[in-house]
Amino acid sequence: MDIRVGFEIAYAAAQPTPMVIMLNIHPSRQADIIGTETVVAAPDVSIRFYHDSFGNVCGRLVAPAGGVTLKGRARVRDTGLPDETMPDAQQIPVEQLPNELMLYLMPSRYCETDKLTDIAWSLFAKTKPGWDRVAAITEFVHRHVTFGYEHAHHMKSAHDVYEQKTGVCRDFAHLAVALCRCMGIPARYCTGYMGDIGIPPDPSPMDFSGWFQVWLSGRWFTFDARHNVPRIGRILMATGRDAADVALSTSFGRMELKKFEVVSDEVVKAG
């Protein structure tokens, strides 16, 4: 299966404004890109790319006075298979985890494990460690939180989501990540493309999505608390402790979003 992805995002700016963007496909999917991925700015300003401490591809630029439009496109080869499931995947004891995974057990800006530890243990202490425990957490968040774009707020934390019981995809992921960490399971936030492939079309799609991954049996597995079903066609862009680490754009000055369009569609081959 081939998937066509891309975006057009426009910002207005009163004066030249430095920016960091995180709009490229993740290096783990580079081998799946057919041809060349392009990420450009208009007017034609230089973008200097680098890798952050999590291994994500970032770009630095200075948006000119008046603003900037960022455009990207790529064609990606995908297996066409849904997210992998492995019900016998094991939870690794904390004392046996590699050092580099310890930060995925720690509290972070949007995932306050200190506020949720007692709640997590009261809910999940009797679940079987490993895949079953993560599945129980995912199911709980899926049922506990009501989705709605009107509930989005950039300052909402995992504890806020638990109490308010509303949110968007990032909020579902934050609460699930925090609960997993409380139970000693390394968990990280993911962002990327996810179109309506293999499901009925959503009347109001948002093809950038947030989900999460957990470390079981020595590797990362994907879970999605908002949809709570294996999905086809996820294309990872970035991972981090939470959404603060994987912002699509960060501006060092005042900017106003003017346009936001995303594409993530299966390429239908002739014949």
C-alpha positions, 0 to 999 in steps of 0.5 A: 500500500502507498499513502500520500501525505502532506500539509499546508500550514500558514502563519501571519507574523508582524515581524521576522520570527524564528521558528522550530518545526517538526513536520518531517516523517520520523527517521524510522520510516525513512526507508519507506519514503518513495522518492523524496520527502519535501518540506519547504517554506514560502516565501523561499526561506532557508530551513536548517534541519537537525535531529533533537535529543529524541531522534526527531527531525526538526527544522529551524527557520526565520519567518519573514515579516508578513508570515510564512506558509509551510508545505510538505509532501511525501509518498510512503510505502506501508504494509497495509496491516493494522497496528501489531498486537502481541498479547503475551508481551511482558512488562520488564521490571523497573530495575531491569530497564535500560537506563535510556528508558527511565525518562519514560517513567518520569513525570513530564509537563503534561503527564503528572504521575505524582497526581495520578499514582494512587488513582492508577494503582486503585484501578489497575493493581489487579490487572496482569502486568504486561500487555493486559495491563496496558490494554486495560489502561487503554480501554479505561481511558477510551471509555472515561474520556469523551472526544470533541474538538471543542474540548481542546486546550493547549494547557490541559494535562493528564490529571485535568483530562482524568477529572474533566473527562473530555479531550482530543486525541493528545489528551487521551494519549497523555492520560494513558501515558501517565497511567502506564508510567504510574504502573511502571511501564515506560510510555512515550507520546507519538504524533504523526499522520493517520488518515481514514484508511480501512474505516468509514470516512470521518466527516471531520477528519484530522489527519495529524493524530496523537497516540502512544507507545509502551515498552514491553518485551524489549521493544515499543508497541503502539496503542491508541486510547482514542480509537482503541482499535488497531489502525492501518496507515499510521505514519510516525513523525515524532516521539517524546515524553509528551506533546511538549516535546513534539510540537509541530511548530514553535515560534519565538515571537507572536504568530497567528495561524491562518491555514491548516490543511493535512492530507493522508490518503491511500493511493489507489492504483489504476487497474 
